[in-house]
Amino acid sequence: MSICPKNKTSRGRRDKRRANWKMSATSLVKCSKCGELMLPHRVCKACGSYNKREIVTVD
């Protein structure tokens, strides 16, 4: 048995299939210490804390 396409796939059908692949927006969470929006599981850039503990000193 051969696995070749019977008919040519049109550009519209091909591009409709490819249109579903897209990047999602990054999720942001509030810092538990200062309330600033930040990326989850990372040190807060505003206050330098992670998990309610100061990790980095911020000027």
Backbone bond lengths (Angstrom), bond angles and torsions (degrees), N, CA, C in turn:
res aa  C-N    CA-C-N  psi(-1)  N-CA   C-N-CA  omega(-1)  CA-C   N-CA-C  phi
1 M - - - 1.446 - - 1.523 110.66 -
2 S 1.296 116.90 133.94 1.455 120.16 178.17 1.529 109.88 -95.56
3 I 1.311 115.57 150.95 1.466 120.59 -177.71 1.538 108.80 -115.70
4 C 1.312 117.67 46.39 1.457 119.26 177.83 1.529 108.93 -101.27
5 P 1.339 116.84 151.29 1.457 119.74 -177.91 1.526 111.78 -67.51
6 K 1.333 116.12 142.07 1.469 120.93 -179.86 1.526 111.13 -74.85
7 N 1.365 116.25 -39.52 1.453 120.75 -177.47 1.526 109.75 -130.07
8 K 1.342 114.71 161.07 1.458 119.76 177.53 1.520 109.33 -73.11
9 T 1.342 116.74 135.16 1.463 121.82 176.03 1.527 107.97 -82.10
10 S 1.321 116.79 126.14 1.466 120.74 -177.85 1.525 110.42 -70.27
11 R 1.332 115.72 160.37 1.463 120.56 -179.86 1.521 111.29 -62.80
12 G 1.319 117.38 -37.48 1.460 120.78 179.53 1.517 112.50 -63.91
13 R 1.328 116.56 -45.35 1.469 120.81 179.34 1.523 110.96 -66.39
14 R 1.326 116.08 -40.34 1.467 120.59 178.97 1.528 110.60 -64.08
15 D 1.337 116.75 -44.55 1.460 120.21 -176.85 1.526 112.50 -72.99
16 K 1.333 117.05 -29.40 1.472 120.03 174.66 1.519 110.50 -63.42
17 R 1.297 117.26 -39.19 1.458 122.08 179.11 1.523 110.41 -67.61
18 R 1.315 117.06 -38.68 1.463 121.09 -178.44 1.525 113.00 -78.52
19 A 1.328 117.92 -16.09 1.460 121.21 -176.08 1.522 112.46 -72.28
20 N 1.328 119.09 -17.24 1.458 121.62 -177.33 1.519 113.15 -78.05
21 W 1.343 117.86 -14.12 1.456 121.46 178.45 1.511 108.02 -86.63
22 K 1.326 117.29 114.76 1.459 120.20 179.38 1.523 109.28 -152.11
23 M 1.300 114.74 162.18 1.452 119.85 178.06 1.519 109.46 -82.60
24 S 1.319 115.71 145.93 1.461 119.64 176.58 1.528 108.73 -98.28
25 A 1.303 116.07 156.33 1.461 120.60 179.57 1.526 109.91 -69.01
26 T 1.323 115.94 146.32 1.458 119.55 -179.73 1.522 110.00 -69.37
27 S 1.318 115.98 139.51 1.465 120.04 179.54 1.522 108.72 -85.42
28 L 1.324 116.13 134.36 1.459 121.86 179.57 1.521 109.08 -117.28
29 V 1.322 115.57 144.02 1.464 121.48 177.42 1.528 108.39 -125.27
30 K 1.327 116.23 158.52 1.461 120.81 177.50 1.517 109.78 -80.63
31 C 1.310 115.43 139.52 1.468 121.08 175.49 1.521 108.12 -67.30
32 S 1.326 116.81 135.20 1.458 120.80 -177.06 1.533 112.10 -71.98
33 K 1.336 117.08 -17.83 1.460 120.33 -177.64 1.536 112.12 -97.21
34 C 1.351 117.13 -49.42 1.468 118.90 -174.90 1.528 113.41 -110.95
35 G 1.332 118.72 -13.28 1.457 121.49 177.78 1.517 114.92 86.01
36 E 1.321 118.01 2.63 1.463 122.87 178.98 1.535 109.62 -73.10
37 L 1.338 116.74 146.65 1.467 119.88 176.88 1.515 109.84 -73.51
38 M 1.341 116.25 136.54 1.461 121.40 -177.66 1.517 109.86 -150.43
39 L 1.313 116.79 166.98 1.452 121.63 175.37 1.525 108.93 -73.90
40 P 1.343 117.87 141.04 1.466 119.10 -178.46 1.531 112.18 -67.86
41 H 1.313 116.53 147.83 1.471 125.17 178.16 1.524 112.49 61.86
42 R 1.333 116.20 35.00 1.452 121.04 176.98 1.524 109.13 -139.24
43 V 1.326 116.33 160.81 1.464 121.34 179.18 1.523 108.57 -70.22
44 C 1.319 116.53 137.14 1.466 122.32 179.20 1.524 108.96 -68.50
45 K 1.341 116.38 131.79 1.465 120.22 -179.75 1.522 111.87 -76.42
46 A 1.318 117.45 -23.06 1.468 120.55 -177.30 1.526 111.70 -78.39
47 C 1.336 117.18 -48.09 1.475 119.29 -175.36 1.538 113.27 -114.53
48 G 1.339 118.33 -9.45 1.463 120.81 177.00 1.513 114.02 75.52
49 S 1.337 117.97 22.70 1.462 120.07 -178.46 1.531 110.53 -108.49
50 Y 1.314 114.78 156.31 1.456 122.82 174.80 1.515 107.67 -143.39
51 N 1.315 117.00 127.19 1.457 122.73 179.85 1.541 110.90 58.09
52 K 1.346 115.92 44.58 1.473 124.60 178.11 1.518 113.86 64.20
53 R 1.330 117.80 15.43 1.463 121.64 177.35 1.529 108.85 -122.51
54 E 1.333 117.31 140.31 1.463 120.26 178.78 1.519 108.73 -77.58
55 I 1.332 115.58 121.82 1.467 121.61 -178.22 1.529 109.84 -104.03
56 V 1.335 115.64 -43.82 1.453 121.80 -177.21 1.522 108.72 -122.24
57 T 1.329 116.39 138.43 1.459 119.37 176.34 1.522 108.44 -83.00
58 V 1.333 116.35 128.41 1.460 122.20 -179.08 1.517 108.54 -110.10
59 D 1.325 116.43 134.62 1.469 120.93 -179.78 1.505 111.47 -77.12
